[in-house]
Amino acid sequence: MSYRLKRLNFVVVATCLPAMLLATVGLAQTTSDATNTNSANRTSRLVDTSSGDSHVQSTRNDLIEVIARPIPDDKLSLLLTNVGEADGRLEAQLNELQSSESPREVSLLWLSRVELAVLKSELFAEGSGDGVASAAEAVKIAEAALSALPSGGIARAEVLRLLAEAHLRQGDARSAAAVLRESAGAVATTSESSSSSESVRALRIRVALSAGDMETANNMLDAVYGSDPTAANVGVAMDLVRLRYLLTQKEERAIADWLEIIRKRHGVNAKDRADTIVAQTRLQSGMDSANPPGDGSDPRLWIADAMYYLRRGQSMQAALHFAKAAVSDDVATRSVDSAMKAAAILSRQSNAKAAIELLRRISQRHPNSTSSADALLQAATIGQAAGPTVASDADVEAMLIQITHQWPESQSAFAARRWRMAWAERQSEWLEAAKISVQFVDVHWADESSGDSVRTQAIRSWANAWIHQPSPEVIAAMHQAFQEHGATETARQTHADLTVLLAEKSDALWSELQKETSDGFFQQLASFRQNQTDLIEASPPADVNDALAMRLELDVVQNPVRRVDVGRYLLSLPSDREFPTDLQRAGWLIWAGQRDAAETLIATELQQSPSGADEWCRRAATSYAVSQSKSDQKHAARWWKRLADGLPQGDPSWHSAMIGWIQAVAASGDPDKARASAKMVLLTIPPTDRMTRDAYERLSQQ
């Protein structure tokens, strides 16, 4: 099996071709459909079964990928091993064939060997030691191929072009020029001269560049591009040659602009190849120093350097170059993107503090760009992950608050507030989470496209806060929060809905806000709570069932006559894993008049879980106690007495149960027994706190 480069997503159009006959300059430097079309047409007549060797083909494809996007040395060594194996297979096939018997197949095999060898040389920077050595090997294979091939035809012309490329990469411009002259003669004897003219022309310009003949190179480029290079209709190979020329001139802005033109004309793959050429050239010329960028340096080139180092597995060098680009780039989005890439690398290298500092610096360098909010949010994320030795909780929260204040309408501000809400809830600061849920700007309130909208979260958060602290203080805090932050129609409506869901009907804002509730459930809930209807047909929103049940149960305590309607309604709500609990159902069954079902449920639970007897007895007692029926009060007295009998005498919870029992006895029609019982407790087991004693005193005198 061929070693596959899983991390590269490089689309190689030529993979459907026979892996033969394309000059290296048209392979390693060309990846678009348009630039491969002519070559495909030229070689289609030579397709043979020998080209179907999957190992050779996949190795060739990997070479093309890695030429554009270099890889770390350990992975490169595996690829080089595959190249050697592929060449060995081709050589073995050549040894088995007789040239006179199958000249066409022999030509294809030789072309495959030469192509692989030249592609291999392109893995390395031009002029580097490894590159020169690999090119020298390619020269030997190409010369051997020429000796074995017939004097005319496409095959020889292709090998000559590949040989010229190899000489050029070996640093021998004179030999490359000589081969190109011979190649021109070989092409002239075929019908393929027009289709190969651009690749040959590109090679000639590169020969001039390699020889240091800038004037000739410039003249040849002018002949191709004219006065407006951006308008020229040329292939990627020629555009890459012009890039090499610009690199010799060290015109950084022109180089960076040309990189963008290559991307627009030929796509991302060609741009990656161009970036690699730029990075390797700059590395060879000493531009990879750790010094800060000089005046006039273009940050886009530092980005190209950084991507090269990143692909090569040199993470810290990549981070350094991304940071250079970030601090020198005046384009906010690009600067922030570079900073975020650098920070991601630094944090992975256990240098989270430097990552945070870079992100904070860059976010303030571009204060008017919402992309800076993204940078600061990443800083907060890194700080949270790194822990208090790098960033305390207060530091992280300060960054989140800064995001919401400085870039309030950004998506990062939205995420920062949600983060603070979740953080508060994890710390059981329910009211704080609810207050934050209202503090979104208008644009976020207006977006109700998802089930996780600001409105949905505000309803959920305030319901949770009230469940954990069902007090007037929470309702007052809710009113204040919405009055300060809820200016939009959606926020106002949400405030009204929450008031109907959580507040007492005597609340000062009830009458005003109930007119603004949303259609459906909340309007029906308002009518139900005001005794205007005996049912609610609309389904409640998600995550409010517990608050809804709690609110309606409190309403029943204040208005017991509603217990039947409330019990029936609560029993009708859809069930899930957590709602309702059996304890809740038992009370609602009692209210709804289904006493036998309730008693059966309670008896079953007491038998299965005796340790939970206290809460089951209390639930049964309180559920019966709201009724004015003497029969229900007798049931309440029975459950209060059972609860008291299971508690230590004199304990505050025992006194609470005894007071409930005495009240139920009196309400069931036996006031004398109730008075006597109250007096007996005061005489034999008097409570220590004044409030409880006063309760007994009142019961003993009623």
C-alpha positions as CSV (number, residue, x, y, z in Angstrom):
1,M,0.0,0.0,0.0
2,S,1.2,3.5,-0.7
3,Y,1.7,5.9,2.2
4,R,-1.2,8.3,1.9
5,L,-1.0,11.8,3.1
6,K,-4.3,11.9,5.1
7,R,-3.9,15.5,6.3
8,L,-3.6,17.0,2.8
9,N,-6.8,17.9,0.9
10,F,-5.1,18.5,-2.4
11,V,-7.3,18.0,-5.5
12,V,-5.1,16.7,-8.3
13,V,-6.9,16.7,-11.6
14,A,-4.2,14.7,-13.2
15,T,-5.0,11.7,-11.0
16,C,-7.2,10.5,-13.8
17,L,-4.4,10.7,-16.3
18,P,-1.8,7.9,-17.0
19,A,0.9,9.5,-14.8
20,M,3.1,9.8,-17.8
21,L,4.3,12.4,-20.3
22,L,3.6,15.8,-18.5
23,A,6.6,18.0,-18.0
24,T,7.4,18.6,-14.3
25,V,6.7,22.3,-14.7
26,G,3.2,21.4,-15.8
27,L,2.7,18.9,-13.0
28,A,4.2,20.0,-9.7
29,Q,3.3,23.6,-10.4
30,T,-0.1,23.1,-12.1
31,T,-3.2,21.8,-10.5
32,S,-6.2,23.4,-12.2
33,D,-8.4,21.7,-14.8
34,A,-7.6,24.4,-17.4
35,T,-3.9,24.0,-17.4
36,N,-3.9,20.2,-17.5
37,T,-6.4,20.0,-20.4
38,N,-3.8,20.3,-23.2
39,S,-1.4,17.9,-21.5
40,A,-4.2,15.4,-21.1
41,N,-5.1,15.6,-24.8
42,R,-1.4,15.2,-25.8
43,T,-0.9,12.1,-23.7
44,S,-4.2,10.3,-24.1
45,R,-2.9,8.4,-27.1
46,L,-0.1,6.9,-25.0
47,V,-2.3,5.4,-22.2
48,D,-1.2,1.8,-21.5
49,T,-1.9,-0.8,-18.9
50,S,1.5,-0.1,-17.4
51,S,0.3,3.3,-16.3
52,G,-2.3,1.6,-14.1
53,D,0.2,0.6,-11.4
54,S,-1.7,1.9,-8.3
55,H,1.5,2.2,-6.3
56,V,3.3,4.3,-8.9
57,Q,0.2,6.4,-9.5
58,S,-0.5,7.1,-5.8
59,T,3.1,7.9,-5.2
60,R,3.1,10.4,-8.1
61,N,-0.1,12.0,-6.7
62,D,1.5,12.2,-3.2
63,L,4.6,13.9,-4.7
64,I,2.4,16.5,-6.4
65,E,0.6,17.2,-3.2
66,V,3.7,17.6,-1.1
67,I,5.4,19.8,-3.7
68,A,2.6,22.3,-3.1
69,R,2.3,21.6,0.6
70,P,5.5,20.4,2.3
71,I,5.3,17.9,5.2
72,P,7.5,17.1,8.2
73,D,10.7,15.3,7.7
74,D,9.5,12.0,9.2
75,K,6.6,11.8,6.8
76,L,8.8,13.0,3.9
77,S,11.2,10.1,4.5
78,L,8.2,7.7,4.2
79,L,7.3,9.3,0.9
80,L,10.9,9.1,-0.4
81,T,10.8,5.4,0.5
82,N,7.7,5.0,-1.6
83,V,9.3,6.9,-4.5
84,G,12.3,4.4,-4.4
85,E,9.9,1.5,-4.3
86,A,7.9,2.9,-7.2
87,D,11.0,3.5,-9.3
88,G,12.2,0.0,-8.5
89,R,8.9,-1.4,-9.8
90,L,9.3,0.5,-13.0
91,E,12.9,-0.5,-13.5
92,A,12.0,-4.1,-12.9
93,Q,9.3,-3.9,-15.6
94,L,11.7,-2.4,-18.0
95,N,14.2,-5.2,-17.4
96,E,11.4,-7.7,-18.3
97,L,10.5,-6.1,-21.6
98,Q,12.2,-6.2,-25.0
99,S,12.3,-2.8,-26.6
100,S,11.7,-4.2,-30.0
101,E,8.6,-6.1,-28.8
102,S,6.8,-3.3,-27.0
103,P,8.4,0.1,-27.8
104,R,5.3,2.0,-26.7
105,E,5.2,0.4,-23.3
106,V,9.0,0.9,-22.8
107,S,8.6,4.6,-23.6
108,L,5.8,4.9,-21.0
109,L,7.9,3.2,-18.3
110,W,10.9,5.4,-19.0
111,L,8.8,8.5,-18.9
112,S,7.3,7.4,-15.6
113,R,10.8,6.9,-14.1
114,V,12.0,10.3,-15.3
115,E,8.8,12.1,-14.1
116,L,9.0,10.6,-10.6
117,A,12.7,11.5,-10.4
118,V,12.1,15.1,-11.4
119,L,9.0,15.4,-9.1
120,K,11.1,14.1,-6.3
121,S,13.7,16.8,-6.9
122,E,10.9,19.4,-6.5
123,L,10.2,18.3,-3.0
124,F,13.2,20.4,-1.9
125,A,13.9,24.1,-2.3
126,E,15.6,25.0,-5.5
127,G,19.3,25.4,-4.8
128,S,19.3,23.4,-1.5
129,G,21.7,20.5,-1.0
130,D,19.0,17.9,-1.1
131,G,17.4,19.5,-4.1
132,V,20.6,19.5,-6.1
133,A,21.4,16.0,-5.2
134,S,18.0,14.8,-6.1
135,A,18.1,16.7,-9.4
136,A,21.4,15.0,-10.2
137,E,19.7,11.6,-9.8
138,A,16.9,12.8,-12.1
139,V,19.5,13.9,-14.7
140,K,21.1,10.4,-14.8
141,I,17.7,8.7,-15.2
142,A,16.6,11.1,-17.9
143,E,19.9,10.6,-19.8
144,A,19.4,6.8,-19.6
145,A,15.9,7.2,-20.9
146,L,17.1,9.2,-23.9
147,S,19.6,6.5,-24.7
148,A,16.8,3.9,-24.7
149,L,14.2,5.9,-26.6
150,P,13.8,6.3,-30.3
151,S,15.1,9.6,-31.8
152,G,11.7,11.0,-32.6
153,G,8.2,11.3,-31.2
154,I,6.4,12.7,-28.2
155,A,8.2,10.5,-25.6
156,R,11.7,11.9,-26.4
157,A,10.4,15.5,-26.4
158,E,8.8,15.0,-23.0
159,V,12.0,13.5,-21.6
160,L,14.0,16.4,-22.9
161,R,11.8,18.9,-21.2
162,L,12.0,16.9,-17.9
163,L,15.8,16.8,-18.3
164,A,16.0,20.5,-18.8
165,E,14.0,20.9,-15.6
166,A,16.4,18.6,-13.8
167,H,19.5,20.5,-15.0
168,L,17.8,23.7,-13.9
169,R,17.2,22.4,-10.4
170,Q,20.7,21.1,-10.3
171,G,21.9,24.6,-10.8
172,D,23.2,24.0,-14.3
173,A,21.5,26.7,-16.4
174,R,23.8,26.2,-19.4
175,S,23.0,22.5,-19.7
176,A,19.3,23.3,-19.3
177,A,19.5,25.8,-22.1
178,A,21.2,23.3,-24.3
179,V,18.6,20.6,-23.7
180,L,15.8,23.1,-24.4
181,R,17.4,23.9,-27.8
182,E,17.4,20.2,-28.5
183,S,13.9,19.8,-27.2
184,A,12.7,22.6,-29.6
185,G,14.1,20.5,-32.4
186,A,12.4,17.4,-31.2
187,V,9.1,19.1,-30.7
188,A,9.3,20.5,-34.2
189,T,9.2,17.0,-35.7
190,T,5.9,16.3,-33.9
191,S,2.4,17.8,-34.1
192,E,2.4,18.9,-30.5
193,S,4.5,22.1,-30.6
194,S,1.7,24.6,-29.9
195,S,0.5,22.7,-26.8
196,S,4.0,22.6,-25.2
197,S,5.1,26.1,-26.2
198,E,4.2,27.8,-22.9
199,S,5.9,25.2,-20.7
200,V,9.0,25.5,-22.8
201,R,8.8,29.3,-22.7
202,A,8.4,29.2,-19.0
203,L,11.5,27.0,-18.7
204,R,13.5,29.3,-20.8
205,I,12.7,32.3,-18.6
206,R,13.7,30.3,-15.6
207,V,17.0,29.4,-17.3
208,A,17.6,33.1,-17.7
209,L,16.7,33.8,-14.1
210,S,19.0,30.9,-12.9
211,A,21.9,32.3,-15.1
212,G,21.3,35.8,-13.6
213,D,20.3,37.3,-16.9
214,M,17.6,39.5,-15.5
215,E,17.3,41.6,-18.6
216,T,16.6,38.7,-20.8
217,A,14.1,37.3,-18.3
218,N,12.4,40.6,-18.0
219,N,12.1,41.0,-21.8
220,M,10.7,37.5,-22.2
221,L,8.1,38.2,-19.4
222,D,7.2,41.5,-21.0
223,A,6.5,39.7,-24.2
224,V,4.2,37.3,-22.4
225,Y,2.4,39.7,-20.1
226,G,2.5,43.1,-21.8
227,S,1.7,46.2,-19.9
228,D,-1.0,44.6,-17.7
229,P,0.2,41.3,-16.2
230,T,-3.2,40.8,-14.4
231,A,-5.0,40.7,-17.8
232,A,-2.7,38.1,-19.4
233,N,-4.3,34.8,-20.4
234,V,-1.6,32.4,-19.3
235,G,-1.3,29.2,-17.3
236,V,-0.2,28.7,-13.8
237,A,3.3,27.6,-14.8
238,M,4.0,30.9,-16.4
239,D,2.5,32.8,-13.5
240,L,4.8,31.0,-11.1
241,V,7.7,31.9,-13.3
242,R,6.8,35.6,-13.0
243,L,6.6,35.0,-9.2
244,R,10.1,33.7,-9.2
245,Y,11.2,36.8,-11.1
246,L,9.6,39.1,-8.6
247,L,11.3,37.2,-5.8
248,T,14.7,38.0,-7.4
249,Q,13.7,41.7,-7.4
250,K,12.7,41.5,-3.7
251,E,9.6,43.6,-4.2
252,E,7.6,42.3,-1.3
253,R,4.3,44.1,-2.1
254,A,4.5,43.1,-5.7
255,I,5.2,39.5,-4.7
256,A,2.3,39.5,-2.2
257,D,-0.1,41.0,-4.8
258,W,0.9,38.4,-7.3
259,L,0.2,35.6,-4.9
260,E,-3.4,36.9,-4.6
261,I,-3.6,37.1,-8.4
262,I,-2.5,33.5,-8.7
263,R,-5.2,32.5,-6.2
264,K,-7.9,34.3,-8.1
265,R,-6.8,32.9,-11.5
266,H,-5.9,29.3,-10.6
267,G,-7.4,28.5,-7.2
268,V,-6.2,27.6,-3.7
269,N,-4.0,24.7,-4.8
270,A,-1.9,26.9,-7.1
271,K,-1.8,29.6,-4.3
272,D,-0.4,27.0,-1.9
273,R,2.3,26.0,-4.4
274,A,3.1,29.7,-4.9
275,D,3.3,30.2,-1.1
276,T,5.7,27.3,-0.8
277,I,8.0,28.8,-3.5
278,V,8.0,32.1,-1.7
279,A,8.7,30.6,1.7
280,Q,11.5,28.3,0.4
281,T,13.1,31.2,-1.5
282,R,13.0,33.5,1.5
283,L,14.4,30.8,3.7
284,Q,17.3,30.2,1.3
285,S,18.0,34.0,1.2
286,G,18.0,34.3,5.0
287,M,14.6,36.0,5.4
288,D,13.5,33.6,8.2
289,S,15.3,35.4,10.9
290,A,13.8,36.0,14.3
291,N,14.0,39.8,13.9
292,P,10.8,41.9,13.8
293,P,9.5,42.7,10.4
294,G,11.3,45.6,8.8
295,D,9.7,48.7,7.3
296,G,8.0,47.9,4.0
297,S,7.8,44.2,4.7
298,D,4.5,42.7,3.6
299,P,2.7,40.6,6.2
300,R,1.2,38.3,3.5
301,L,4.7,37.0,2.9
302,W,5.2,36.3,6.6
303,I,1.9,34.3,6.4
304,A,3.3,32.3,3.5
305,D,6.4,31.6,5.6
306,A,4.3,30.6,8.6
307,M,2.2,28.1,6.5
308,Y,5.4,26.6,5.2
309,Y,6.8,26.0,8.6
310,L,3.5,24.8,9.9
311,R,3.2,22.1,7.2
312,R,6.9,21.2,7.8
313,G,6.0,20.5,11.5
314,Q,8.1,23.4,12.8
315,S,5.4,24.7,15.0
316,M,7.3,27.4,16.9
317,Q,8.8,28.9,13.8
318,A,5.2,28.9,12.3
319,A,3.9,30.7,15.5
320,L,6.7,33.3,15.3
321,H,6.0,34.1,11.6
322,F,2.2,34.3,12.2
323,A,2.9,36.6,15.1
324,K,5.1,38.8,12.9
325,A,2.3,39.0,10.3
326,A,-0.2,39.8,13.0
327,V,1.7,42.7,14.5
328,S,2.6,44.3,11.2
329,D,-0.7,43.8,9.2
330,D,-3.0,46.8,8.9
331,V,-5.8,44.6,7.5
332,A,-7.7,43.8,10.7
333,T,-9.3,40.5,9.7
334,R,-6.0,39.1,8.3
335,S,-4.1,40.4,11.3
336,V,-6.5,38.7,13.7
337,D,-6.5,35.5,11.8
338,S,-2.7,35.4,11.9
339,A,-2.8,36.1,15.7
340,M,-5.3,33.4,16.3
341,K,-3.2,30.8,14.4
342,A,-0.1,31.8,16.3
343,A,-2.0,31.6,19.6
344,A,-3.4,28.2,18.8
345,I,0.1,26.9,18.2
346,L,1.5,28.6,21.3
347,S,-1.2,27.2,23.5
348,R,-0.5,23.7,22.2
349,Q,3.1,24.3,23.0
350,S,2.3,25.1,26.6
351,N,2.9,28.8,26.1
352,A,-0.6,29.9,26.8
353,K,0.5,33.1,28.5
354,A,2.2,34.3,25.4
355,A,-0.8,33.3,23.3
356,I,-3.1,35.4,25.5
357,E,-0.9,38.4,25.4
358,L,-0.6,38.3,21.7
359,L,-4.4,38.0,21.2
360,R,-5.1,40.9,23.6
361,R,-2.5,43.0,21.9
362,I,-3.9,42.4,18.5
363,S,-7.5,42.9,19.6
364,Q,-6.6,46.4,20.8
365,R,-4.6,47.1,17.7
366,H,-7.8,46.9,15.7
367,P,-10.4,48.2,18.2
368,N,-13.0,49.0,15.5
369,S,-13.1,45.5,14.0
370,T,-15.5,42.9,15.2
371,S,-12.9,40.3,14.3
372,S,-10.9,41.6,17.3
373,A,-13.7,40.3,19.5
374,D,-13.0,36.8,18.1
375,A,-9.3,37.2,19.1
376,L,-10.2,38.2,22.7
377,L,-12.7,35.4,23.0
378,Q,-10.0,32.9,21.9
379,A,-7.7,34.5,24.6
380,A,-10.4,33.9,27.2
381,T,-10.8,30.3,26.0
382,I,-7.1,29.7,26.2
383,G,-6.9,31.3,29.6
384,Q,-9.8,29.2,31.0
385,A,-8.2,26.0,29.7
386,A,-4.7,26.9,31.0
387,G,-6.0,27.5,34.6
388,P,-5.3,30.0,37.3
389,T,-1.5,30.0,37.0
390,V,-2.0,31.7,33.6
391,A,-5.4,33.4,33.9
392,S,-7.6,33.6,37.0
393,D,-11.4,33.3,36.7
394,A,-11.5,37.1,37.3
395,D,-9.1,37.6,34.3
396,V,-11.2,35.5,32.1
397,E,-14.4,37.2,33.1
398,A,-12.8,40.6,32.6
399,M,-12.0,39.6,29.0
400,L,-15.6,38.4,28.4
401,I,-17.0,41.6,29.8
402,Q,-14.7,43.6,27.7
403,I,-15.9,41.8,24.6
404,T,-19.6,42.6,25.4
405,H,-18.8,46.2,26.1
406,Q,-16.4,47.0,23.2
407,W,-18.0,44.9,20.4
408,P,-21.6,44.4,21.7
409,E,-23.2,43.4,18.4
410,S,-20.6,40.8,17.5
411,Q,-21.2,37.0,17.6
412,S,-18.3,36.8,20.0
413,A,-20.2,39.1,22.4
414,F,-23.2,36.8,22.1
415,A,-20.9,33.8,22.9
416,A,-19.3,35.7,25.8
417,R,-22.6,36.4,27.5
418,R,-23.7,32.9,27.1
419,W,-20.4,31.8,28.6
420,R,-20.9,34.0,31.6
421,M,-24.5,32.6,32.0
422,A,-23.3,29.0,31.9
423,W,-20.4,29.9,34.3
424,A,-22.8,31.5,36.8
425,E,-25.2,28.5,36.6
426,R,-22.3,26.0,37.2
427,Q,-21.6,28.0,40.4
428,S,-25.3,27.9,41.3
429,E,-25.5,31.7,40.9
430,W,-28.9,31.4,39.3
431,L,-30.1,35.0,39.7
432,E,-26.8,36.3,38.3
433,A,-27.2,34.0,35.3
434,A,-30.8,35.3,34.8
435,K,-29.6,38.9,34.9
436,I,-27.0,38.3,32.3
437,S,-29.6,36.6,30.1
438,V,-31.3,40.0,29.5
439,Q,-28.1,41.9,28.7
440,F,-28.0,41.2,25.0
441,V,-28.2,44.0,22.4
442,D,-31.1,44.5,20.1
443,V,-29.6,42.6,17.2
444,H,-29.3,39.5,19.3
445,W,-32.8,39.8,20.8
446,A,-34.2,40.1,17.3
447,D,-32.7,36.8,16.1
448,E,-35.2,34.1,16.9
449,S,-34.1,31.7,14.2
450,S,-32.9,29.0,16.5
451,G,-34.3,27.2,19.4
452,D,-31.5,28.6,21.5
453,S,-32.5,32.2,21.0
454,V,-32.0,35.0,23.6
455,R,-35.7,34.9,24.4
456,T,-35.7,31.1,25.0
457,Q,-32.6,31.4,27.2
458,A,-34.0,34.3,29.2
459,I,-37.2,32.4,29.9
460,R,-35.3,29.4,31.0
461,S,-32.8,31.3,33.1
462,W,-35.4,33.4,35.0
463,A,-37.5,30.3,35.6
464,N,-34.5,28.5,37.1
465,A,-33.6,31.5,39.2
466,W,-37.2,31.7,40.6
467,I,-37.3,27.9,41.2
468,H,-34.2,28.2,43.4
469,Q,-35.3,31.3,45.1
470,P,-39.1,31.8,44.8
471,S,-39.2,35.2,46.4
472,P,-40.4,38.7,45.6
473,E,-36.8,39.8,45.4
474,V,-36.2,37.6,42.3
475,I,-39.3,39.1,40.6
476,A,-38.2,42.6,41.5
477,A,-34.7,41.9,40.0
478,M,-36.4,40.5,36.8
479,H,-38.4,43.7,36.4
480,Q,-35.4,45.9,36.9
481,A,-33.2,43.9,34.5
482,F,-35.8,44.1,31.7
483,Q,-36.4,47.8,32.3
484,E,-32.7,48.4,31.9
485,H,-31.9,46.2,28.9
486,G,-35.2,45.0,27.3
487,A,-35.9,47.8,24.8
488,T,-36.9,45.6,21.9
489,E,-40.4,44.3,21.3
490,T,-39.2,40.7,21.8
491,A,-37.6,41.6,25.1
492,R,-40.8,43.5,26.3
493,Q,-42.9,40.5,25.3
494,T,-40.5,38.1,27.1
495,H,-40.8,40.3,30.2
496,A,-44.6,40.1,30.0
497,D,-44.5,36.3,29.5
498,L,-42.2,35.8,32.5
499,T,-44.4,38.0,34.7
500,V,-47.4,35.9,33.8
501,L,-45.4,32.7,34.5
502,L,-43.7,33.6,37.7
503,A,-45.1,36.7,39.5
504,E,-48.1,37.0,41.9
505,K,-51.2,38.3,40.3
506,S,-51.0,41.2,42.8
507,D,-47.7,42.3,41.3
508,A,-47.7,46.0,40.4
509,L,-46.8,45.3,36.7
510,W,-49.2,42.3,36.2
511,S,-52.1,44.3,34.7
512,E,-49.8,46.4,32.5
513,L,-47.7,43.5,31.1
514,Q,-50.3,40.8,30.7
515,K,-51.6,42.8,27.7
516,E,-48.3,42.3,26.0
517,T,-47.8,38.6,26.4
518,S,-47.1,36.5,23.3
519,D,-49.9,34.7,21.6
520,G,-50.8,31.2,22.6
521,F,-49.5,29.6,25.8
522,F,-48.7,32.7,27.8
523,Q,-52.0,34.5,26.9
524,Q,-53.9,31.3,28.0
525,L,-51.8,31.0,31.1
526,A,-52.8,34.6,32.1
527,S,-56.5,33.8,31.7
528,F,-56.1,30.5,33.5
529,R,-54.4,32.1,36.5
530,Q,-57.1,34.8,36.7
531,N,-59.9,32.1,36.8
532,Q,-61.1,33.1,33.4
533,T,-60.7,29.7,31.9
534,D,-60.4,26.2,33.3
535,L,-57.8,24.8,30.9
536,I,-54.8,25.7,28.8
537,E,-54.7,24.2,25.3
538,A,-51.4,25.5,24.0
539,S,-48.2,23.7,24.9
540,P,-45.7,25.4,27.2
541,P,-42.2,26.3,26.0
542,A,-39.4,23.9,26.8
543,D,-37.7,24.0,30.2
544,V,-40.5,25.8,32.1
545,N,-42.6,22.9,33.3
546,D,-41.1,22.9,36.8
547,A,-41.5,26.6,37.2
548,L,-45.1,26.4,35.8
549,A,-46.0,23.6,38.3
550,M,-44.5,25.4,41.2
551,R,-46.3,28.7,40.3
552,L,-49.7,27.0,40.0
553,E,-49.2,25.0,43.2
554,L,-48.6,28.3,45.0
555,D,-51.7,29.7,43.4
556,V,-53.7,26.7,44.8
557,V,-52.4,27.4,48.3
558,Q,-53.8,31.0,47.9
559,N,-57.0,29.9,46.2
560,P,-57.8,26.2,47.1
561,V,-61.0,26.2,45.0
562,R,-58.7,26.0,41.9
563,R,-57.1,22.8,43.0
564,V,-59.1,20.6,40.7
565,D,-58.5,22.5,37.6
566,V,-54.8,22.9,38.4
567,G,-54.4,19.3,39.3
568,R,-56.0,18.1,36.1
569,Y,-54.0,20.6,34.0
570,L,-50.7,19.6,35.5
571,L,-51.4,15.9,35.0
572,S,-52.1,16.7,31.3
573,L,-48.6,18.1,30.7
574,P,-46.3,16.0,28.5
575,S,-44.0,13.8,30.5
576,D,-40.2,13.4,30.1
577,R,-37.5,11.7,32.0
578,E,-37.5,14.3,34.8
579,F,-41.0,15.7,34.8
580,P,-43.2,15.1,36.5
581,T,-41.8,13.2,39.5
582,D,-44.0,10.7,41.2
583,L,-44.1,12.9,44.2
584,Q,-45.5,15.7,42.1
585,R,-48.1,13.4,40.5
586,A,-49.3,12.2,43.8
587,G,-50.3,15.7,44.9
588,W,-51.9,16.5,41.6
589,L,-53.9,13.3,41.7
590,I,-55.3,14.3,45.1
591,W,-56.3,17.7,43.8
592,A,-57.9,16.3,40.6
593,G,-60.1,14.0,42.8
594,Q,-58.2,10.8,41.9
595,R,-57.6,10.0,45.6
596,D,-57.5,6.2,45.2
597,A,-54.8,6.4,42.5
598,A,-52.9,8.8,44.7
599,E,-53.1,6.6,47.8
600,T,-52.0,3.6,45.8
601,L,-49.0,5.5,44.4
602,I,-48.0,6.7,47.8
603,A,-48.4,3.3,49.4
604,T,-46.3,1.7,46.7
605,E,-43.5,4.3,47.1
606,L,-43.5,3.9,50.9
607,Q,-43.2,0.2,50.6
608,Q,-40.4,0.4,48.0
609,S,-38.5,3.3,49.6
610,P,-39.1,3.5,53.3
611,S,-36.3,6.0,53.7
612,G,-38.4,8.6,51.7
613,A,-41.4,8.3,54.0
614,D,-41.1,11.8,55.4
615,E,-41.4,13.6,52.0
616,W,-44.2,11.3,50.8
617,C,-46.2,11.8,54.1
618,R,-45.7,15.6,53.9
619,R,-46.7,15.7,50.2
620,A,-49.9,13.8,50.9
621,A,-50.7,15.9,54.0
622,T,-50.2,19.3,52.3
623,S,-52.1,18.2,49.2
624,Y,-55.2,17.2,51.2
625,A,-54.9,20.2,53.5
626,V,-55.6,22.8,50.9
627,S,-59.2,21.4,50.5
628,Q,-62.1,22.7,52.6
629,S,-63.6,19.3,52.6
630,K,-63.8,17.7,56.0
631,S,-63.1,14.3,54.4
632,D,-59.9,15.7,52.8
633,Q,-58.9,17.3,56.1
634,K,-59.3,13.9,57.8
635,H,-56.9,12.4,55.2
636,A,-54.5,15.3,55.8
637,A,-54.7,14.7,59.6
638,R,-53.8,11.1,59.1
639,W,-50.8,11.8,57.0
640,W,-49.6,14.6,59.3
641,K,-49.8,12.2,62.3
642,R,-48.0,9.5,60.4
643,L,-45.3,12.0,59.6
644,A,-45.0,13.2,63.2
645,D,-44.8,9.6,64.5
646,G,-41.8,9.0,62.4
647,L,-39.9,12.1,63.7
648,P,-38.0,12.7,66.9
649,Q,-40.3,14.4,69.4
650,G,-39.4,18.0,70.1
651,D,-37.5,18.3,66.8
652,P,-38.5,21.4,64.8
653,S,-39.8,19.2,62.0
654,W,-41.9,17.2,64.5
655,H,-43.5,20.4,65.8
656,S,-44.2,21.5,62.2
657,A,-46.0,18.1,61.5
658,M,-47.9,18.3,64.9
659,I,-49.1,21.8,64.1
660,G,-50.3,20.6,60.6
661,W,-52.1,17.6,62.3
662,I,-53.8,19.8,64.9
663,Q,-55.0,22.3,62.2
664,A,-56.3,19.4,60.1
665,V,-58.1,17.9,63.1
666,A,-59.8,21.2,63.8
667,A,-60.8,21.6,60.1
668,S,-62.1,18.1,59.9
669,G,-64.8,19.0,62.5
670,D,-63.2,18.2,65.9
671,P,-62.0,21.5,67.4
672,D,-62.1,20.2,71.0
673,K,-59.6,17.5,70.2
674,A,-57.4,20.1,68.4
675,R,-57.4,22.5,71.4
676,A,-56.7,19.7,73.8
677,S,-53.8,18.4,71.7
678,A,-52.3,21.9,71.4
679,K,-52.4,22.4,75.2
680,M,-50.9,18.9,75.8
681,V,-47.9,19.7,73.6
682,L,-47.3,23.0,75.3
683,L,-47.3,21.2,78.7
684,T,-45.3,18.2,77.8
685,I,-43.0,19.0,74.9
686,P,-43.0,22.8,74.6
687,P,-41.1,24.3,71.6
688,T,-38.1,26.5,72.2
689,D,-38.7,29.1,69.5
690,R,-41.3,31.8,70.0
691,M,-43.0,31.5,66.6
692,T,-43.8,27.9,67.0
693,R,-45.0,28.5,70.6
694,D,-47.3,31.2,69.4
695,A,-48.8,28.9,66.8
696,Y,-49.6,26.3,69.5
697,E,-51.1,29.1,71.7
698,R,-53.5,30.1,68.9
699,L,-54.5,26.6,68.2
700,S,-55.2,26.0,71.9
701,Q,-57.6,29.0,72.0
702,Q,-59.5,28.7,68.8
